[in-house]
Amino acid sequence: MTSPSTEYALSLLASLADAGVRDVVLSPGSRSQALALAAAEFETAGRLSVHVRIDERSGGFLALGLAAETGVPSVVITTSGTAVANLHPAVLEAHHSGVPLIVLTADRPLEMRGIGSNQTTVQPGLFASAVGWVRDVEAPRSGPVDHAAVRTLAREAVAEALGGDSHGALGRSRGPVQLNVAFREPLSSGEQPLPVAHPQPVEIAPAAAPVALEVDVDPATLVVAGHAAGPEAEAVARALGAPLVAEVSSGARFGPHLVSSYRALLDDADFGGRVRRVVVFGHPTLSRQIPSLLTRDGVEVVVVRAAGAEAYDPSRSARVVEAVEVTRASSGSGSTDDAVHRAWVGRWVHTGRRLLEAGAARPDAHDTDATTVEGASDRSEAAEQAAFLRREVQLLRRPVTRRALAEALWRVSWPHDRLVLGASRLIRELDQIVPGKKIPVHANRGLAGIDGTIATATGIALASQRDDPAAGTTRVLVGDLTLLHDVGSMLLGLGETEPRLQVVVGNDGGGTIFDGLEVAATASPEAMTRVQFTPHEVDLSALALAYGWQYVEAATRAELDQALVARYDRPVLIEVPLSR
């Protein structure tokens, strides 16, 4: 006999799959067993992909990564009690970064709430303002399930996660929603036939009509692409005849208008000081210069609303729009001059490149002993070549610096790969030194926390290798504390699909990003070391062994280059020792 819980779980998951959901992440638990067992049946039937993690916090970020890669809401299922609260970090990140997520929380029925029942708390609304849509579903009782009502509920959840409403109209920003479903005993029954599939993916109407953005007569516009801005920022910069400042995780770090070494130029009165209009896409988080520019008197700011819940507006006075369309002034005294705009962009682009090249002229790339040939004032071509080769060999034998690590990772990543950047000094290193390249870059920059980076990267890897036949390797660059904070996400249970994943760890033995805090110059070194730097001596090779990963130490530049392009038969942890 089918229990009401099982029948409801089957109907709900069938409706979510029909609405377009593809991925379900779940953790073990008693109250959620009907949902978990039903999900397993749907996977066997090829209608859903199921991912199991023992830790709900890891599961939440895995679901976040899956949704970030696919753009489709993923479902994360938990049992009741503290299991729900463990999703909070991932829910906050999804809220602030605009990633669609359906939090499906199993609960006790109403009669068990508020009386001290085991594993029972107030779950609806637990995530407060981070979730804009919450439904608390009464536990199904005996009798037939109202499948039409369940289907409506599921479609509404998917639409709301995508930023729409039950009628498909664009409503709020994309993000997480909560569907809290109570279950009574018996919590599940044996295998039951699945409902017939009726695929009808939810579609959200396009955004409002774009706002006209006119090319300025006297060039003074700058386009800023923050995290997840997307390629539209690059296209708008070209159409406006404006320089493009694009953070490394913007998805817009390419094209002829891209400005390198942008921090130095924004600080320069002859460059940043001449900007009178800024058009912002995405969520800038990696420099102090950008918010400083946006809050400066005399600068007009147009913010194209990003996917997250809040528009990026540090001045609280920007013109916030949903979309823009570039227009040009009509011919006459006020018409635009393409040559003047090319000169404006050219100065930014060429000066930025020169600054980048000057910074790349590393003194450690030269060795006077290696370039000296006994008794030769005008060396032969063969001697010149031999000296060059000796210098290159010496360079490859040197320890890896942060800059060398950033350059190596950027160099080996291509459009079919995925690059995931953790919140550490290293993402800022890439942002300052790597040139333009049109490759997929992900990062959790909604709140820029170190939480769940390995889990997020795993979700990105699993989704890309499933959906894209040409997908390559997902590489995630993290500091040692970012790895250790999410080390539990290295656990892949038996039977779980293994991602094509390289976790590259720049290990300097603690949180050296805090060395840049102003207080570091005045605080007690001992106190700073203990409470901020938080040093450790964790054996990362032992961690890799414990979780069944491959392990490689890349202490020199040659070893790093080899490790990044090697073939592995399972996920690999590449440790790169760095000096503090």
Secondary structure, DSSP 8 states (H G I E B T S, - for coil): ---HHHHHHHHHHHHHHHTT--EEEE---STTHHHHHHHHHHHHTTS-EEEE-S-HHHHHHHHHHHHHHHSS-EEEEE-STHHHHTTHHHHHHHHHHT--EEEEEEE--GGGTTTT-TT----TTTTGGG-S-EEEE----SS---HHHHHHHHHHHHHHHTTB-TTS-B-S-S-EEEEEEE--SS---S-----------------S--EEEE--SS--EEEEE-BT--THHHHHHHHHT--EEE-TTSS---STTB-SSHHHHHH-TTTGGG--EEEEESB--S-SHHHHHHTSTT-EEEEE--SSSS---TTS--EEES-EEEE---SSTT---HHHHHHHHHHHHHHHHHHHHHHH--GGG--HHHH--TT-SS--HHHHHHHHHHHHHHHHTSB--HHHHHHHHHHH--TTSEEEE-SSHHHHHHHHH-------EE---SS---TTHHHHHHHHHHHHHHH-TT---EEEEEEHHHHHHTGGGG---TT-----EEEEEEE-SS-GGGGGSGGGGTS-HHHHIIIII------HHHHHHHTT-EEEE--BHHHHHHHHHS--SS-EEEEEE---
